[in-house]
Amino acid sequence: MKSPRTEVDLTFSLLRALSGESGGFRGAEGGAGDGAGIREASWHRLIAFASAHFVLQALAEPLKNAAPAVEVPGDVEDFLAAFHGANVERNARLLHALFDISKALNAKGVVPCALKGAAILLTDDGPRPASWRFMSDLDLLVPQEDLAACVEAMNGLGFVTADETYDPLLEAHFPPLISPCRTFSVELHTRLFGLDDFGLSPEAVMAGATLHTYDGAELLVPAMSHRIAHLLIHAQLHNRNHAIQRLVLKDVLDLIMLQGRNPGRFGWSQILSSCRDPVHREAVTALLEVWRKLTGAPRVTQASPSAEAWAAQAIERLYWPRWRTLINIPGDVLRMESHRARTENGHLRRRLKLFTDPARVQDVTSRWAGKQRQRVWG
């Protein structure tokens, strides 16, 4: 099966355009693209690849601006425009839901702190349904002591709990609360991550957040430095992407848009200072090195040779044909489980407990299989 090199390079170039970089269509290392090769790109493969990485909705605008350098077939242009428009409409509905949820929590005396995508919907210029970001849920940080009251408020809005198992000593958030329309969920966090805060505590995030009132709803919005630190740590350490050399372009897209649209509002040293563990710091700087390689941005911190090697190898994996990605899944699983067994206290005990509950095994397996289909369907 043919390697999707042309389609991957074109995706990189479009992401680079979002970052404000120019210079034509280039591959990951910045070399000039082959115009004839771009014209021969498989649009089916490009759409599949970008969808697998949750960045397709962000490509419509730069692809339109790239004409006539890139000749986009009419049906592809129409599809991307419709996809982009549907994403804006969805995010607008999520924004209104965020206000309704916040008002319900405010009535319980709780001011939630918007995390990740929820925070992206809230800007200094006012709330806005971001067109470039795809969201499947809303993440809100609330105090542990107020969690029960928040769940009660959510139930009052018609949200139902997806999973009855919840261990507050292990889990970063309450099980997803499924919306009445069943098209999105809400995760009520009491911590940012699982057992380890990786130097970024919920108390620090809430203390540094700014209070905003939107449409009568009070919300806290984290400082930009905390938002970017959360993004980097969540991708590389919480999701363990660094451990298995996995790169999801959604994380690069978020970094492009957050950093590019908020210049000078934070210091990189402040962001990286939370990673006191050298292993954690290297994992974070490796993702920053990917961002630098793909966008041509100036280096914000010195990357070690191993961080540079991780970035180069993670990018190269994106060029693999589908068959090679498929045969590497078992190895990725083994590396992930080995990493967790070595670094996470009680992981083996939790795995053994999982296998005693067939319904839970089926649920976990189903969700894992869904993620793998999303990853390799292109």
TAKATA-V638958 format. One record per backbone hydrogen bond with DSSP energy under -0.5 kcal/mol. CO is the residue of the C=O (numbers start at 1). NH is the residue of the N-H. If there is no record, write none. Layout:
((CO	NH) (CO	NH))
This chain:
((3	5) (4	8) (5	9) (6	10) (7	11) (8	12) (9	13) (10	14) (11	15) (12	16) (13	17) (14	18) (15	19) (16	21) (17	20) (24	26) (25	33) (27	30) (31	27) (33	35) (34	38) (35	39) (36	40) (38	41) (41	43) (42	46) (43	47) (44	48) (45	49) (46	50) (47	51) (48	52) (49	53) (50	55) (50	56) (51	54) (53	250) (55	58) (55	59) (56	59) (56	60) (58	62) (59	63) (60	64) (61	65) (62	66) (63	67) (64	67) (66	69) (66	70) (69	71) (70	72) (71	73) (73	77) (74	78) (75	79) (76	80) (77	81) (78	82) (79	83) (80	84) (81	85) (82	86) (83	87) (84	88) (85	89) (86	90) (87	91) (88	92) (89	93) (90	94) (91	95) (92	96) (93	97) (94	98) (95	99) (96	100) (97	101) (98	102) (99	103) (100	104) (101	105) (102	106) (103	107) (105	108) (105	110) (106	109) (110	112) (112	114) (112	220) (113	141) (114	222) (115	118) (115	119) (115	139) (116	119) (116	120) (117	121) (119	122) (121	123) (121	128) (123	126) (126	123) (128	130) (136	185) (138	140) (138	187) (139	115) (140	142) (140	189) (141	113) (143	146) (144	147) (146	150) (147	151) (148	152) (149	153) (150	154) (151	155) (152	156) (153	157) (154	157) (154	159) (155	158) (160	178) (164	166) (166	168) (167	170) (167	171) (172	190) (172	191) (176	162) (176	178) (177	186) (178	160) (179	182) (184	179) (185	138) (186	177) (186	188) (187	140) (187	189) (188	174) (189	142) (197	200) (199	201) (201	205) (202	206) (203	207) (204	208) (205	209) (206	209) (210	221) (212	214) (212	219) (214	217) (217	214) (219	212) (220	114) (221	210) (223	227) (224	228) (225	229) (226	230) (227	231) (228	232) (229	233) (230	234) (231	235) (232	236) (233	237) (233	238) (234	239) (235	241) (236	242) (236	243) (240	244) (241	245) (241	246) (242	245) (247	249) (248	251) (248	252) (249	253) (250	254) (251	255) (252	256) (253	257) (254	258) (255	259) (256	260) (257	261) (259	262) (262	265) (267	271) (268	272) (269	273) (271	274) (272	275) (274	276) (277	281) (278	282) (279	283) (280	284) (281	285) (282	286) (283	287) (284	288) (285	289) (286	290) (287	291) (288	292) (289	293) (290	294) (291	295) (292	296) (304	308) (305	309) (306	310) (307	311) (308	312) (309	313) (310	314) (311	315) (312	316) (313	317) (314	318) (315	318) (316	319) (317	320) (321	324) (321	325) (322	326) (323	327) (324	328) (325	329) (326	329) (328	332) (329	333) (330	334) (331	335) (332	336) (333	337) (334	338) (335	339) (336	340) (337	341) (338	342) (339	343) (340	344) (343	345) (344	347) (346	350) (347	351) (348	352) (349	353) (350	354) (351	355) (353	356) (354	357) (356	358) (357	361) (358	362) (359	363) (360	364) (361	365) (362	366) (363	367) (364	368) (365	369) (366	370) (367	371) (368	372) (369	373) (370	374) (371	375) (372	376) (373	377))
